[in-house]
Amino acid sequence: MPSQYIGTNISITTSGVLAPEAVHAAVLTVGADAVMFAVDYPYEETAEAVASMEKADLPPRTKEKIAHLNARRVPGI
């Protein structure tokens, strides 16, 4: 299925997304393993991006994956 392919071969970032609901929707759409935290500096404030992640209605483990664990799986990071 396309959703399986995207969730295992493509990652998306939270860059430019300051709505907690959008972060939650991304997880529901592509899966927690395919979402990584990012900030669109200098166009976005880091504190606002972090607040959006903190406010997202997601389990703590999912937030950990997005915040840093998923990036560890990417070669070169």
N, C-alpha and C positions, 0 to 999 in steps of 0.2 A: 504494500500500500504506500502511496506517496507520503502519508504522515509518518510511517515507519522510516522511510528513507531520509526524510528531513531530520527526524529526531536522532538519527545515528550518523549522518554524514554532513549535516549543516548546523552551524551554531548561529544564534542571533544574540545581539547585545541589548542592554537596556539604554544605550546611549540615546539621548534626546527624549527619553520617556520619563516624565515626571509624575505620572499618575499611577498610584499603587494598583489600581484596577487594570491598567494596561500590562503591568508586570505579571499580575495574576493571569490575565488572559493569554499572555505569551507562554506561560508554563502549561496552561490547559491545552494550548494549541500544538506546541512542539515538544513538550515534556521538559521536566526540570533539568535533565542532563544536557539540554541543548541551549540553555540560556546562560549568558555570562554578563556580569556587571561591567558597565563602562560609563564613562563620562565624556561628553562632547565639549571638552575644554578648548577654547575659552568661551564658548557660546552657552555653556551651562555651568551652574554652580555645583561644585562637588557636594556641598552640604545638602542641597536640595535633592540631588540624586540619591544620596544615602538615606535621607528621610523618606523618600518614596519607597525604597526597598524595605526599610524598617516598618512602614505602615502597611505594606502588602499583606493581604490575608493568606499567608503561606506558613506551613510548618517550619520550625527553626532549622531542621536539616535541609529543607529545600532552599532556604535563604543562604545557608552555608555553601551549598553547591553553586548557587548563582554568584555569591560574593567572591569565592576564591577556589573552591574545590574543582569546578569544571575547567577553569583555566589551567590547572596543573596537568590536565590530560592533553593539552595542546602542545605539540613539539615546538621548541624554541621560546616558550614563555617561562 
